[in-house]
């Protein structure tokens, strides 16, 4: 079935989220941290955590999020979804 849809262009993307704590759903894991760098292929997170178990999304914190020891770089090509989740 064909369906009419409205397309909305989003300005900024990662640039608009710089300085915010952003959650990234990647191919295998969920990462969260302060977005501090963006280039053509990677993003950089400060004070990052890897989320092993989310728990309910209507709670204020992750059920099992473990801090990583240093900043981390994520490949943009591996990011499936992102946003201000927690």
N, CA, C and O atoms as a CHARMM CRD file, in Angstrom:
* protein
*
  344
    1    1 UNK  N      0.83800  -1.16000   0.00000 PROA 1      0.00000
    2    1 UNK  CA     0.00000   0.00000   0.00000 PROA 1      0.00000
    3    1 UNK  C      0.89100   1.23300   0.00000 PROA 1      0.00000
    4    1 UNK  O      1.81100   1.32800   0.81200 PROA 1      0.00000
    5    2 UNK  N      0.63600   2.16300  -0.88300 PROA 2      0.00000
    6    2 UNK  CA     1.35200   3.43300  -0.89000 PROA 2      0.00000
    7    2 UNK  C      0.69100   4.37600   0.09100 PROA 2      0.00000
    8    2 UNK  O     -0.52400   4.34400   0.28300 PROA 2      0.00000
    9    3 UNK  N      1.50200   5.21100   0.70800 PROA 3      0.00000
   10    3 UNK  CA     0.99800   6.11000   1.73000 PROA 3      0.00000
   11    3 UNK  C      1.68400   7.45600   1.59800 PROA 3      0.00000
   12    3 UNK  O      2.89700   7.51500   1.39700 PROA 3      0.00000
   13    4 UNK  N      0.93300   8.53000   1.70500 PROA 4      0.00000
   14    4 UNK  CA     1.50900   9.86000   1.68500 PROA 4      0.00000
   15    4 UNK  C      2.11500  10.17500   3.04700 PROA 4      0.00000
   16    4 UNK  O      1.48500   9.95600   4.08200 PROA 4      0.00000
   17    5 UNK  N      3.32600  10.68500   3.03800 PROA 5      0.00000
   18    5 UNK  CA     3.97100  11.07900   4.28000 PROA 5      0.00000
   19    5 UNK  C      4.57500  12.46100   4.11500 PROA 5      0.00000
   20    5 UNK  O      4.91200  12.87600   3.00600 PROA 5      0.00000
   21    6 UNK  N      4.70900  13.16700   5.22100 PROA 6      0.00000
   22    6 UNK  CA     5.35100  14.46800   5.21400 PROA 6      0.00000
   23    6 UNK  C      6.80100  14.30000   5.65000 PROA 6      0.00000
   24    6 UNK  O      7.07600  13.66300   6.66600 PROA 6      0.00000
   25    7 UNK  N      7.72200  14.86600   4.89100 PROA 7      0.00000
   26    7 UNK  CA     9.13700  14.80000   5.21900 PROA 7      0.00000
   27    7 UNK  C      9.55500  16.10700   5.86100 PROA 7      0.00000
   28    7 UNK  O      9.28200  17.18700   5.33700 PROA 7      0.00000
   29    8 UNK  N     10.22100  16.00000   7.00200 PROA 8      0.00000
   30    8 UNK  CA    10.70500  17.17300   7.71600 PROA 8      0.00000
   31    8 UNK  C     12.22000  17.09300   7.80200 PROA 8      0.00000
   32    8 UNK  O     12.76300  16.10700   8.29900 PROA 8      0.00000
   33    9 UNK  N     12.90600  18.12600   7.32000 PROA 9      0.00000
   34    9 UNK  CA    14.35500  18.14800   7.37700 PROA 9      0.00000
   35    9 UNK  C     14.79800  18.67000   8.73500 PROA 9      0.00000
   36    9 UNK  O     14.33400  19.71500   9.19200 PROA 9      0.00000
   37   10 UNK  N     15.69900  17.93600   9.37400 PROA 10     0.00000
   38   10 UNK  CA    16.18800  18.31600  10.69400 PROA 10     0.00000
   39   10 UNK  C     17.51500  19.03300  10.52900 PROA 10     0.00000
   40   10 UNK  O     18.41600  18.51700   9.86900 PROA 10     0.00000
   41   11 UNK  N     17.64900  20.20000  11.10900 PROA 11     0.00000
   42   11 UNK  CA    18.87900  20.97100  11.04400 PROA 11     0.00000
   43   11 UNK  C     19.78400  20.60500  12.22700 PROA 11     0.00000
   44   11 UNK  O     19.30500  20.37200  13.33700 PROA 11     0.00000
   45   12 UNK  N     21.06500  20.55800  11.98200 PROA 12     0.00000
   46   12 UNK  CA    22.01300  20.43100  13.08500 PROA 12     0.00000
   47   12 UNK  C     22.41100  19.02000  13.45500 PROA 12     0.00000
   48   12 UNK  O     23.60100  18.70400  13.45100 PROA 12     0.00000
   49   13 UNK  N     21.45800  18.15800  13.77300 PROA 13     0.00000
   50   13 UNK  CA    21.78200  16.79000  14.18900 PROA 13     0.00000
   51   13 UNK  C     22.67200  16.76900  15.41500 PROA 13     0.00000
   52   13 UNK  O     22.31300  17.30000  16.46500 PROA 13     0.00000
   53   14 UNK  N     23.84900  16.14400  15.27400 PROA 14     0.00000
   54   14 UNK  CA    24.77700  16.02600  16.39800 PROA 14     0.00000
   55   14 UNK  C     25.22400  17.39600  16.91200 PROA 14     0.00000
   56   14 UNK  O     25.39100  17.57900  18.11700 PROA 14     0.00000
   57   15 UNK  N     25.41700  18.35500  16.00700 PROA 15     0.00000
   58   15 UNK  CA    25.91000  19.67100  16.41600 PROA 15     0.00000
   59   15 UNK  C     24.98800  20.34100  17.42900 PROA 15     0.00000
   60   15 UNK  O     25.46600  21.00500  18.34900 PROA 15     0.00000
   61   16 UNK  N     23.69600  20.17900  17.27800 PROA 16     0.00000
   62   16 UNK  CA    22.74600  20.78200  18.20900 PROA 16     0.00000
   63   16 UNK  C     22.78200  20.13800  19.58700 PROA 16     0.00000
   64   16 UNK  O     22.32800  20.73700  20.56200 PROA 16     0.00000
   65   17 UNK  N     23.31800  18.92000  19.67900 PROA 17     0.00000
   66   17 UNK  CA    23.37500  18.20400  20.95500 PROA 17     0.00000
   67   17 UNK  C     24.72200  18.33000  21.65600 PROA 17     0.00000
   68   17 UNK  O     24.91300  17.75000  22.72500 PROA 17     0.00000
   69   18 UNK  N     25.65000  19.06900  21.08100 PROA 18     0.00000
   70   18 UNK  CA    26.97400  19.23800  21.70000 PROA 18     0.00000
   71   18 UNK  C     26.82600  19.78100  23.11400 PROA 18     0.00000
   72   18 UNK  O     26.08100  20.73300  23.34800 PROA 18     0.00000
   73   19 UNK  N     27.54500  19.16500  24.06200 PROA 19     0.00000
   74   19 UNK  CA    27.50000  19.57900  25.44900 PROA 19     0.00000
   75   19 UNK  C     26.40500  18.90600  26.25600 PROA 19     0.00000
   76   19 UNK  O     26.37400  19.04000  27.47900 PROA 19     0.00000
   77   20 UNK  N     25.51100  18.18900  25.60200 PROA 20     0.00000
   78   20 UNK  CA    24.40800  17.48500  26.27600 PROA 20     0.00000
   79   20 UNK  C     24.81300  16.04100  26.57000 PROA 20     0.00000
   80   20 UNK  O     25.68800  15.48600  25.90500 PROA 20     0.00000
   81   21 UNK  N     24.17500  15.44300  27.56500 PROA 21     0.00000
   82   21 UNK  CA    24.33200  14.01000  27.81600 PROA 21     0.00000
   83   21 UNK  C     23.36800  13.30100  26.86700 PROA 21     0.00000
   84   21 UNK  O     22.14900  13.42800  26.98000 PROA 21     0.00000
   85   22 UNK  N     23.94600  12.55500  25.93400 PROA 22     0.00000
   86   22 UNK  CA    23.18300  11.92300  24.85700 PROA 22     0.00000
   87   22 UNK  C     23.33300  10.41100  24.95700 PROA 22     0.00000
   88   22 UNK  O     24.39300   9.91200  25.33500 PROA 22     0.00000
   89   23 UNK  N     22.28000   9.68600  24.62000 PROA 23     0.00000
   90   23 UNK  CA    22.30500   8.22600  24.59200 PROA 23     0.00000
   91   23 UNK  C     22.33400   7.76700  23.14400 PROA 23     0.00000
   92   23 UNK  O     21.57100   8.25700  22.31100 PROA 23     0.00000
   93   24 UNK  N     23.22700   6.81600  22.84700 PROA 24     0.00000
   94   24 UNK  CA    23.40600   6.29400  21.49800 PROA 24     0.00000
   95   24 UNK  C     23.12400   4.79900  21.49400 PROA 24     0.00000
   96   24 UNK  O     23.74300   4.04300  22.24300 PROA 24     0.00000
   97   25 UNK  N     22.20400   4.38100  20.66400 PROA 25     0.00000
   98   25 UNK  CA    21.90000   2.96600  20.45700 PROA 25     0.00000
   99   25 UNK  C     22.71900   2.53600  19.24600 PROA 25     0.00000
  100   25 UNK  O     22.44700   2.96000  18.12300 PROA 25     0.00000
  101   26 UNK  N     23.72500   1.69000  19.47800 PROA 26     0.00000
  102   26 UNK  CA    24.59200   1.25900  18.38500 PROA 26     0.00000
  103   26 UNK  C     24.23100  -0.16500  17.97800 PROA 26     0.00000
  104   26 UNK  O     23.24000  -0.72400  18.44700 PROA 26     0.00000
  105   27 UNK  N     25.03300  -0.73600  17.11200 PROA 27     0.00000
  106   27 UNK  CA    24.74400  -2.07400  16.60500 PROA 27     0.00000
  107   27 UNK  C     24.66700  -3.11800  17.70900 PROA 27     0.00000
  108   27 UNK  O     23.84800  -4.03400  17.63200 PROA 27     0.00000
  109   28 UNK  N     25.50600  -2.99800  18.73600 PROA 28     0.00000
  110   28 UNK  CA    25.53600  -4.00900  19.79300 PROA 28     0.00000
  111   28 UNK  C     25.25600  -3.48200  21.19100 PROA 28     0.00000
  112   28 UNK  O     24.74200  -4.21700  22.03400 PROA 28     0.00000
  113   29 UNK  N     25.58100  -2.23700  21.44800 PROA 29     0.00000
  114   29 UNK  CA    25.49200  -1.71300  22.80600 PROA 29     0.00000
  115   29 UNK  C     24.78000  -0.37200  22.83900 PROA 29     0.00000
  116   29 UNK  O     24.48800   0.22600  21.80300 PROA 29     0.00000
  117   30 UNK  N     24.51200   0.08000  24.04400 PROA 30     0.00000
  118   30 UNK  CA    23.97000   1.40900  24.27900 PROA 30     0.00000
  119   30 UNK  C     25.03600   2.17800  25.04800 PROA 30     0.00000
  120   30 UNK  O     25.54100   1.70900  26.06800 PROA 30     0.00000
  121   31 UNK  N     25.36900   3.35800  24.55000 PROA 31     0.00000
  122   31 UNK  CA    26.34700   4.22200  25.20900 PROA 31     0.00000
  123   31 UNK  C     25.67200   5.52900  25.58100 PROA 31     0.00000
  124   31 UNK  O     24.77200   5.98800  24.87800 PROA 31     0.00000
  125   32 UNK  N     26.09800   6.12400  26.67100 PROA 32     0.00000
  126   32 UNK  CA    25.58100   7.41800  27.07400 PROA 32     0.00000
  127   32 UNK  C     26.73400   8.23200  27.64400 PROA 32     0.00000
  128   32 UNK  O     27.62900   7.68900  28.29200 PROA 32     0.00000
  129   33 UNK  N     26.70700   9.52800  27.39900 PROA 33     0.00000
  130   33 UNK  CA    27.76000  10.40100  27.89200 PROA 33     0.00000
  131   33 UNK  C     27.60500  11.79000  27.30600 PROA 33     0.00000
  132   33 UNK  O     26.71100  12.03700  26.49700 PROA 33     0.00000
  133   34 UNK  N     28.48000  12.69700  27.71800 PROA 34     0.00000
  134   34 UNK  CA    28.43700  14.07600  27.25200 PROA 34     0.00000
  135   34 UNK  C     29.08000  14.15200  25.86600 PROA 34     0.00000
  136   34 UNK  O     30.25400  13.82000  25.70300 PROA 34     0.00000
  137   35 UNK  N     28.31500  14.58700  24.88200 PROA 35     0.00000
  138   35 UNK  CA    28.79600  14.70200  23.51000 PROA 35     0.00000
  139   35 UNK  C     29.70100  15.93000  23.40800 PROA 35     0.00000
  140   35 UNK  O     29.24300  17.06300  23.55900 PROA 35     0.00000
  141   36 UNK  N     30.99800  15.69400  23.14800 PROA 36     0.00000
  142   36 UNK  CA    31.95800  16.80300  23.12700 PROA 36     0.00000
  143   36 UNK  C     32.69900  16.95200  21.80100 PROA 36     0.00000
  144   36 UNK  O     33.40400  17.94100  21.60400 PROA 36     0.00000
  145   37 UNK  N     32.55600  15.99600  20.89300 PROA 37     0.00000
  146   37 UNK  CA    33.25000  16.09100  19.61700 PROA 37     0.00000
  147   37 UNK  C     32.51600  15.37800  18.51000 PROA 37     0.00000
  148   37 UNK  O     31.90400  14.33100  18.72100 PROA 37     0.00000
  149   38 UNK  N     32.58200  15.96200  17.31500 PROA 38     0.00000
  150   38 UNK  CA    31.94200  15.37600  16.13100 PROA 38     0.00000
  151   38 UNK  C     32.82900  15.66300  14.92600 PROA 38     0.00000
  152   38 UNK  O     33.27700  16.79400  14.73800 PROA 38     0.00000
  153   39 UNK  N     33.08500  14.64000  14.11000 PROA 39     0.00000
  154   39 UNK  CA    33.70300  14.87000  12.80600 PROA 39     0.00000
  155   39 UNK  C     32.94300  14.05700  11.77000 PROA 39     0.00000
  156   39 UNK  O     31.82800  13.61200  12.04400 PROA 39     0.00000
  157   40 UNK  N     33.50600  13.85200  10.60100 PROA 40     0.00000
  158   40 UNK  CA    32.78700  13.16000   9.53100 PROA 40     0.00000
  159   40 UNK  C     32.47600  11.70600   9.83700 PROA 40     0.00000
  160   40 UNK  O     31.48400  11.17200   9.34100 PROA 40     0.00000
  161   41 UNK  N     33.30700  11.05300  10.64600 PROA 41     0.00000
  162   41 UNK  CA    33.13900   9.61400  10.85500 PROA 41     0.00000
  163   41 UNK  C     32.91100   9.19400  12.29500 PROA 41     0.00000
  164   41 UNK  O     32.42000   8.09100  12.53500 PROA 41     0.00000
  165   42 UNK  N     33.25300  10.03800  13.26400 PROA 42     0.00000
  166   42 UNK  CA    33.17900   9.65200  14.67400 PROA 42     0.00000
  167   42 UNK  C     32.55700  10.73400  15.53700 PROA 42     0.00000
  168   42 UNK  O     32.49000  11.90300  15.15600 PROA 42     0.00000
  169   43 UNK  N     32.10200  10.31200  16.71500 PROA 43     0.00000
  170   43 UNK  CA    31.70000  11.24700  17.76100 PROA 43     0.00000
  171   43 UNK  C     32.51400  10.91200  19.00200 PROA 43     0.00000
  172   43 UNK  O     32.99300   9.78700  19.14800 PROA 43     0.00000
  173   44 UNK  N     32.67200  11.87900  19.88900 PROA 44     0.00000
  174   44 UNK  CA    33.43800  11.66200  21.11700 PROA 44     0.00000
  175   44 UNK  C     32.55000  11.93200  22.31600 PROA 44     0.00000
  176   44 UNK  O     31.86700  12.95500  22.37400 PROA 44     0.00000
  177   45 UNK  N     32.56000  11.00700  23.28100 PROA 45     0.00000
  178   45 UNK  CA    31.80400  11.15700  24.52000 PROA 45     0.00000
  179   45 UNK  C     32.76200  11.29400  25.68900 PROA 45     0.00000
  180   45 UNK  O     33.72800  10.54000  25.79800 PROA 45     0.00000
  181   46 UNK  N     32.49600  12.25700  26.56300 PROA 46     0.00000
  182   46 UNK  CA    33.21100  12.38800  27.83900 PROA 46     0.00000
  183   46 UNK  C     32.33500  11.80700  28.93300 PROA 46     0.00000
  184   46 UNK  O     31.10800  11.81000  28.83000 PROA 46     0.00000
  185   47 UNK  N     32.97000  11.31200  29.97000 PROA 47     0.00000
  186   47 UNK  CA    32.26500  10.70600  31.10300 PROA 47     0.00000
  187   47 UNK  C     31.24900   9.66800  30.61000 PROA 47     0.00000
  188   47 UNK  O     30.08400   9.70100  31.00600 PROA 47     0.00000
  189   48 UNK  N     31.69400   8.74400  29.74200 PROA 48     0.00000
  190   48 UNK  CA    30.77200   7.79200  29.12500 PROA 48     0.00000
  191   48 UNK  C     30.44100   6.60200  30.01600 PROA 48     0.00000
  192   48 UNK  O     31.19500   6.24300  30.92100 PROA 48     0.00000
  193   49 UNK  N     29.30300   6.01100  29.73200 PROA 49     0.00000
  194   49 UNK  CA    28.88400   4.75200  30.34800 PROA 49     0.00000
  195   49 UNK  C     28.38800   3.83000  29.25300 PROA 49     0.00000
  196   49 UNK  O     27.88500   4.27700  28.22200 PROA 49     0.00000
  197   50 UNK  N     28.53700   2.53500  29.49200 PROA 50     0.00000
  198   50 UNK  CA    27.93800   1.53600  28.62300 PROA 50     0.00000
  199   50 UNK  C     26.75600   0.95100  29.38700 PROA 50     0.00000
  200   50 UNK  O     26.87600   0.59700  30.56000 PROA 50     0.00000
  201   51 UNK  N     25.62800   0.85500  28.72100 PROA 51     0.00000
  202   51 UNK  CA    24.39600   0.39200  29.36200 PROA 51     0.00000
  203   51 UNK  C     24.20900  -1.07900  29.01700 PROA 51     0.00000
  204   51 UNK  O     23.97600  -1.43600  27.86200 PROA 51     0.00000
  205   52 UNK  N     24.31600  -1.92600  30.03900 PROA 52     0.00000
  206   52 UNK  CA    24.13300  -3.36100  29.82700 PROA 52     0.00000
  207   52 UNK  C     22.68300  -3.78900  30.01400 PROA 52     0.00000
  208   52 UNK  O     22.24300  -4.77000  29.41400 PROA 52     0.00000
  209   53 UNK  N     21.94400  -3.06500  30.83800 PROA 53     0.00000
  210   53 UNK  CA    20.52600  -3.36700  31.04900 PROA 53     0.00000
  211   53 UNK  C     19.78500  -2.05800  31.28300 PROA 53     0.00000
  212   53 UNK  O     20.13200  -1.29600  32.18500 PROA 53     0.00000
  213   54 UNK  N     18.77400  -1.80000  30.47800 PROA 54     0.00000
  214   54 UNK  CA    18.07200  -0.51500  30.55600 PROA 54     0.00000
  215   54 UNK  C     17.09400  -0.43200  31.70500 PROA 54     0.00000
  216   54 UNK  O     16.95100   0.62600  32.31900 PROA 54     0.00000
  217   55 UNK  N     16.41400  -1.53000  32.01200 PROA 55     0.00000
  218   55 UNK  CA    15.28800  -1.44500  32.93400 PROA 55     0.00000
  219   55 UNK  C     14.14400  -0.75200  32.20400 PROA 55     0.00000
  220   55 UNK  O     14.15000  -0.66400  30.97600 PROA 55     0.00000
  221   56 UNK  N     13.18400  -0.26900  32.94000 PROA 56     0.00000
  222   56 UNK  CA    12.03800   0.41600  32.34600 PROA 56     0.00000
  223   56 UNK  C     12.45300   1.80200  31.86100 PROA 56     0.00000
  224   56 UNK  O     13.19100   2.50800  32.54800 PROA 56     0.00000
  225   57 UNK  N     11.98400   2.18800  30.69100 PROA 57     0.00000
  226   57 UNK  CA    12.33700   3.49500  30.14400 PROA 57     0.00000
  227   57 UNK  C     11.61600   4.64400  30.84400 PROA 57     0.00000
  228   57 UNK  O     11.93500   5.80600  30.59100 PROA 57     0.00000
  229   58 UNK  N     10.66000   4.35000  31.71000 PROA 58     0.00000
  230   58 UNK  CA     9.97300   5.43400  32.41700 PROA 58     0.00000
  231   58 UNK  C     10.60400   5.73400  33.78000 PROA 58     0.00000
  232   58 UNK  O     10.06300   6.52400  34.55300 PROA 58     0.00000
  233   59 UNK  N     11.74400   5.10700  34.07500 PROA 59     0.00000
  234   59 UNK  CA    12.47100   5.42600  35.30600 PROA 59     0.00000
  235   59 UNK  C     13.56200   6.45900  34.99600 PROA 59     0.00000
  236   59 UNK  O     13.87600   6.71200  33.83300 PROA 59     0.00000
  237   60 UNK  N     14.12700   7.04200  36.03900 PROA 60     0.00000
  238   60 UNK  CA    15.09700   8.11800  35.84100 PROA 60     0.00000
  239   60 UNK  C     16.52400   7.64100  35.60700 PROA 60     0.00000
  240   60 UNK  O     17.37700   8.44000  35.22300 PROA 60     0.00000
  241   61 UNK  N     16.80400   6.37400  35.82600 PROA 61     0.00000
  242   61 UNK  CA    18.16800   5.89500  35.63200 PROA 61     0.00000
  243   61 UNK  C     18.15400   4.50700  34.99700 PROA 61     0.00000
  244   61 UNK  O     17.14100   3.80700  34.99600 PROA 61     0.00000
  245   62 UNK  N     19.32100   4.13500  34.45500 PROA 62     0.00000
  246   62 UNK  CA    19.47200   2.81800  33.85800 PROA 62     0.00000
  247   62 UNK  C     19.58600   1.75700  34.95100 PROA 62     0.00000
  248   62 UNK  O     20.08800   2.03500  36.04000 PROA 62     0.00000
  249   63 UNK  N     19.12400   0.55600  34.66200 PROA 63     0.00000
  250   63 UNK  CA    19.22600  -0.53200  35.63000 PROA 63     0.00000
  251   63 UNK  C     20.68700  -0.95200  35.82500 PROA 63     0.00000
  252   63 UNK  O     21.11500  -1.18900  36.95500 PROA 63     0.00000
  253   64 UNK  N     21.45400  -1.04700  34.73200 PROA 64     0.00000
  254   64 UNK  CA    22.87100  -1.40800  34.82900 PROA 64     0.00000
  255   64 UNK  C     23.66700  -0.62000  33.79500 PROA 64     0.00000
  256   64 UNK  O     23.81200  -1.05500  32.65200 PROA 64     0.00000
  257   65 UNK  N     24.18400   0.54300  34.19800 PROA 65     0.00000
  258   65 UNK  CA    25.07000   1.35600  33.36300 PROA 65     0.00000
  259   65 UNK  C     26.40100   1.45400  34.07500 PROA 65     0.00000
  260   65 UNK  O     26.46700   1.86400  35.23400 PROA 65     0.00000
  261   66 UNK  N     27.47100   1.07400  33.37600 PROA 66     0.00000
  262   66 UNK  CA    28.78400   1.06200  34.00200 PROA 66     0.00000
  263   66 UNK  C     29.68500   2.10700  33.36100 PROA 66     0.00000
  264   66 UNK  O     29.82500   2.17100  32.14000 PROA 66     0.00000
  265   67 UNK  N     30.29500   2.92900  34.22100 PROA 67     0.00000
  266   67 UNK  CA    31.19100   3.98400  33.75100 PROA 67     0.00000
  267   67 UNK  C     32.39100   3.38400  33.04600 PROA 67     0.00000
  268   67 UNK  O     32.94700   2.37700  33.48400 PROA 67     0.00000
  269   68 UNK  N     32.78300   4.01000  31.95500 PROA 68     0.00000
  270   68 UNK  CA    34.00900   3.64600  31.26900 PROA 68     0.00000
  271   68 UNK  C     35.13900   4.51100  31.81800 PROA 68     0.00000
  272   68 UNK  O     34.88000   5.63000  32.26200 PROA 68     0.00000
  273   69 UNK  N     36.38500   4.03100  31.80300 PROA 69     0.00000
  274   69 UNK  CA    37.46400   4.73700  32.48100 PROA 69     0.00000
  275   69 UNK  C     37.91600   6.03800  31.82300 PROA 69     0.00000
  276   69 UNK  O     38.56800   6.85500  32.47300 PROA 69     0.00000
  277   70 UNK  N     37.58700   6.24900  30.55200 PROA 70     0.00000
  278   70 UNK  CA    38.06300   7.43500  29.84700 PROA 70     0.00000
  279   70 UNK  C     37.08000   7.79400  28.74300 PROA 70     0.00000
  280   70 UNK  O     36.08700   7.09700  28.53300 PROA 70     0.00000
  281   71 UNK  N     37.35700   8.87700  28.04500 PROA 71     0.00000
  282   71 UNK  CA    36.51700   9.27300  26.91000 PROA 71     0.00000
  283   71 UNK  C     36.47100   8.15000  25.88900 PROA 71     0.00000
  284   71 UNK  O     37.36100   7.30000  25.84800 PROA 71     0.00000
  285   72 UNK  N     35.43100   8.14900  25.06500 PROA 72     0.00000
  286   72 UNK  CA    35.26500   7.10000  24.06700 PROA 72     0.00000
  287   72 UNK  C     34.83200   7.71700  22.73500 PROA 72     0.00000
  288   72 UNK  O     34.13900   8.73300  22.69800 PROA 72     0.00000
  289   73 UNK  N     35.25700   7.08100  21.65300 PROA 73     0.00000
  290   73 UNK  CA    34.86900   7.49300  20.30700 PROA 73     0.00000
  291   73 UNK  C     33.94800   6.43200  19.73300 PROA 73     0.00000
  292   73 UNK  O     34.22800   5.23800  19.83700 PROA 73     0.00000
  293   74 UNK  N     32.84900   6.86600  19.12800 PROA 74     0.00000
  294   74 UNK  CA    31.91600   5.95300  18.47200 PROA 74     0.00000
  295   74 UNK  C     31.89200   6.24300  16.97400 PROA 74     0.00000
  296   74 UNK  O     31.90800   7.40200  16.56000 PROA 74     0.00000
  297   75 UNK  N     31.85300   5.20000  16.17600 PROA 75     0.00000
  298   75 UNK  CA    31.73900   5.37400  14.73500 PROA 75     0.00000
  299   75 UNK  C     30.29800   5.75500  14.39700 PROA 75     0.00000
  300   75 UNK  O     29.36000   5.07800  14.81700 PROA 75     0.00000
  301   76 UNK  N     30.12500   6.82000  13.65100 PROA 76     0.00000
  302   76 UNK  CA    28.78700   7.27200  13.27900 PROA 76     0.00000
  303   76 UNK  C     28.04100   6.19600  12.47800 PROA 76     0.00000
  304   76 UNK  O     26.82000   6.08200  12.58100 PROA 76     0.00000
  305   77 UNK  N     28.77500   5.41100  11.68200 PROA 77     0.00000
  306   77 UNK  CA    28.14900   4.39000  10.84400 PROA 77     0.00000
  307   77 UNK  C     27.49100   3.28400  11.67300 PROA 77     0.00000
  308   77 UNK  O     26.63900   2.56000  11.15800 PROA 77     0.00000
  309   78 UNK  N     27.87000   3.14000  12.94700 PROA 78     0.00000
  310   78 UNK  CA    27.32800   2.08700  13.80600 PROA 78     0.00000
  311   78 UNK  C     26.17700   2.57100  14.68200 PROA 78     0.00000
  312   78 UNK  O     25.59300   1.77900  15.42200 PROA 78     0.00000
  313   79 UNK  N     25.84300   3.85300  14.61000 PROA 79     0.00000
  314   79 UNK  CA    24.77400   4.39600  15.43400 PROA 79     0.00000
  315   79 UNK  C     23.43900   4.20100  14.73800 PROA 79     0.00000
  316   79 UNK  O     23.24500   4.64600  13.60600 PROA 79     0.00000
  317   80 UNK  N     22.52100   3.53300  15.42400 PROA 80     0.00000
  318   80 UNK  CA    21.19400   3.29600  14.87500 PROA 80     0.00000
  319   80 UNK  C     20.19600   4.36600  15.29100 PROA 80     0.00000
  320   80 UNK  O     19.31400   4.73200  14.51400 PROA 80     0.00000
  321   81 UNK  N     20.33300   4.87000  16.52000 PROA 81     0.00000
  322   81 UNK  CA    19.41100   5.88200  17.04100 PROA 81     0.00000
  323   81 UNK  C     20.12300   6.64200  18.15300 PROA 81     0.00000
  324   81 UNK  O     21.05100   6.12400  18.77400 PROA 81     0.00000
  325   82 UNK  N     19.68200   7.87900  18.40100 PROA 82     0.00000
  326   82 UNK  CA    20.28600   8.66400  19.45800 PROA 82     0.00000
  327   82 UNK  C     19.29000   9.70400  19.94900 PROA 82     0.00000
  328   82 UNK  O     18.34200  10.06300  19.25100 PROA 82     0.00000
  329   83 UNK  N     19.53100  10.18100  21.17500 PROA 83     0.00000
  330   83 UNK  CA    18.66900  11.22600  21.70400 PROA 83     0.00000
  331   83 UNK  C     18.92700  11.47300  23.17800 PROA 83     0.00000
  332   83 UNK  O     19.79600  10.85400  23.79000 PROA 83     0.00000
  333   84 UNK  N     18.15600  12.38600  23.72800 PROA 84     0.00000
  334   84 UNK  CA    18.24300  12.73600  25.15200 PROA 84     0.00000
  335   84 UNK  C     17.29000  11.81200  25.89600 PROA 84     0.00000
  336   84 UNK  O     16.16700  12.20000  26.21600 PROA 84     0.00000
  337   85 UNK  N     17.73700  10.58300  26.17400 PROA 85     0.00000
  338   85 UNK  CA    16.86500   9.53200  26.70800 PROA 85     0.00000
  339   85 UNK  C     16.77800   9.58000  28.22900 PROA 85     0.00000
  340   85 UNK  O     15.67300   9.50500  28.76600 PROA 85     0.00000
  341   86 UNK  N     17.87600   9.70000  28.93500 PROA 86     0.00000
  342   86 UNK  CA    17.86000   9.68400  30.41200 PROA 86     0.00000
  343   86 UNK  C     18.48600  10.94600  30.93400 PROA 86     0.00000
  344   86 UNK  O     18.57400  11.13600  32.14700 PROA 86     0.00000
